[in-house]
Amino acid sequence: VVYQSACHMADTTYWHMYLKRPTSAQIHDFILSQFAILWDEFAADRALIPPGRLVELSFEELSTDPVAAVRRVYSALGIDGFEERVRPRVEALQAGKAEGRHGGAGGGGAGGG
């Protein structure tokens, strides 16, 4: 999903920065190299994150039950207000996705489609 999002961003946002339009292969190589750099930085600094301040969840968990996944993150981080402020928004986004009203990566270009 992150990769598809990056491809979509390259297709819709980066165009104004090009002197010459890159090939799809060049865009894909750039996205993958940025991921590697960011992952290496995260891995190097992960130990600096205080205990109890990092919550990891899988895409499967988030896509299977978004309400439960986001609730777990809020709970683990000790953030109040999930039921009152966040749950209705997550449910609305989930309903919009079920109705096909989400802004996912589509089309052609670097993102495929």
Secondary structure, DSSP 8 states (H G I E B T S, - for coil): -HHHHHHHHHHHTGGGG-SS---HHHHHHHHHHHHHHHHHHHHHHGGGS-TTS-----HHHHHH-HHHHHHHHHHHHT---IIIIIHHHHHHHHHHHHTT-S----SSGGG--
